[in-house]
């Protein structure tokens, strides 16, 4: 007669998809290291240019 109470939201199992709905492009994993490398090279170039003007 009584409806079974639903468990709290934190206790419910979260359904997980086998694959994400929007798969990540393969090249996106290289974007952050490439940006970091380019920034490091740019800082090195600026350092060389600044130290060469004495």
N, C-alpha and C positions, 0 to 999 in steps of 0.2 A: 504494500500500500504506500509506504513512504518511498519517495525517490531517493536513490543512493546519492549522497553528497559528493560533489566533484572534489578531488584533491586540490590543494593550493597550487598556484601556478608554478612555483619553484619545484614541486614534486613531480609534476607531469613530465613524462619523457618527451624530449624534443625530437620530432621526426627529422631525420637527416637525409638529404638527397644524396644519391649516389654520385652525382656530378653537380658542380655549381651551375646555377642558371646562366650566369654570364662567365664563361671560362676566361681565364687570364691569358693574354697573348704571351707567347713564349719569350719574346724579346723584352717584356716589361721587367724581368728579373735583372736585366743588364743596365737598365736606365739609371738606377741610383748609383751603382759603382762607377759608371761612366761619368756621371755628373760630378761625383766626388773626385775622380781622377782629373777631369778637366779643371776643376776648381783648384786642386793642388798644383797642377802645372801652371795655371795662371798666377798663383801666388808665388811660385818659384821664379817665373819670368819677371814679375814685378820686383821681387827681391834682387835679382841679378841686375835689372835695369837701375834700381835705386842705389845699389852698392857700387855700380860702375861710374857714377857721376861725381867722384870725389875730386 
